[in-house]
């Protein structure tokens, strides 16, 4: 069974940090581009950051550039999202998703992603 499982969410104060993990089971991430997406209440799902499979090229939403870092550890079948300088408007459910690298265009968009995790909640509040 192909699964993606997110972990690492929680409550953090503004200015704090969290690291999210996305672990795959049932398939190897080597061949997949991975994206982190988020959805806040009443808002559409948006792309936060994506990383390609072979080259490891990354892209970020403007709102998180300089604060978030995506990385992957293929040996552990895992992708991370390091989030620093968190702000209240980062509050959302964060999802990881995978798309076969053959189909990845370099655009970090939620449509077309083939596999999704169930999400982990990140709340930034004092």
C-alpha positions in Angstrom: 0.0 0.0 0.0 1.4 3.4 -1.1 1.4 5.9 1.8 2.8 9.2 2.7 2.7 10.2 6.4 3.5 13.6 7.7 4.7 14.3 11.2 6.2 17.1 13.2 3.3 19.6 13.4 2.2 21.3 16.5 1.8 24.6 18.3 4.7 27.1 18.2 5.0 30.7 19.1 5.6 33.4 16.4 9.3 33.4 15.5 9.7 29.8 16.4 10.7 26.8 14.3 9.3 23.4 13.4 10.6 20.6 11.1 8.0 18.6 9.3 8.8 15.1 8.0 7.1 13.2 5.2 7.8 9.5 5.2 6.9 7.2 2.3 6.0 3.5 2.6 5.1 1.1 -0.2 7.2 2.9 -2.8 10.6 4.6 -3.1 10.8 8.4 -3.2 13.8 8.3 -5.5 11.7 8.5 -8.6 9.2 11.2 -7.3 9.2 14.9 -7.0 7.8 15.9 -3.6 5.8 18.9 -2.6 4.6 20.5 0.6 1.3 22.1 0.5 -0.9 23.8 3.1 -4.5 24.8 3.6 -5.7 27.3 6.1 -9.3 27.4 7.2 -11.5 29.0 4.5 -8.6 29.2 2.0 -7.5 27.2 -1.0 -4.7 24.7 -0.8 -1.4 26.3 -1.9 2.0 25.1 -2.8 4.7 25.8 -0.2 7.7 24.2 -1.6 8.7 21.4 -4.0 11.8 19.4 -4.6 12.6 17.4 -7.8 13.8 13.8 -7.7 17.1 13.5 -9.4 18.5 17.0 -9.5 17.0 18.0 -6.1 16.1 21.4 -7.5 13.7 23.3 -5.3 11.2 26.1 -5.5 9.3 28.0 -2.8 6.3 30.2 -2.5 7.2 33.8 -2.1 5.6 33.9 1.3 8.1 31.3 2.7 11.3 32.1 0.8 14.2 32.6 3.2 12.3 31.1 6.0 11.5 27.5 4.9 13.9 24.9 3.5 12.9 21.6 1.8 15.3 18.7 1.7 15.1 15.0 1.0 16.9 11.9 2.3 16.3 9.2 -0.2 18.1 6.6 1.9 15.4 7.2 4.6 12.6 7.6 2.0 11.8 10.9 3.7 11.4 14.6 2.8 11.7 17.4 5.3 10.4 20.9 5.6 12.4 23.1 8.0 10.3 26.1 9.0 11.9 29.1 10.7 10.6 32.5 11.7 7.1 31.2 11.8 4.3 33.6 11.6 0.6 33.4 12.5 -0.3 33.3 8.8 1.7 30.1 8.5 -1.0 28.4 10.5 -2.5 25.6 8.3 -2.7 21.9 7.7 0.4 20.9 5.9 0.4 18.1 3.4 3.1 16.3 1.5 2.4 14.9 -1.9 4.3 13.0 -4.6 4.4 13.0 -8.3 6.3 10.7 -10.7 9.4 12.7 -11.6 8.7 12.1 -15.3 5.6 14.3 -15.0 7.0 17.0 -12.8 7.2 20.3 -14.6 8.9 22.3 -12.0 5.8 24.1 -10.9 4.8 23.5 -7.3 1.1 23.0 -7.8 -1.3 20.7 -6.1 -3.2 19.4 -9.1 -1.5 16.5 -10.7 0.1 15.2 -7.6 -0.5 11.5 -7.4 -0.1 10.6 -3.8 -1.1 12.6 -0.7 -0.6 12.3 3.0 -3.4 13.1 5.5 -1.7 16.2 6.8 -0.3 17.6 10.0 -1.5 20.7 11.7 0.8 23.6 12.3 -0.5 26.4 14.6 1.5 29.5 15.1 0.2 31.5 18.0 1.3 33.2 21.2 
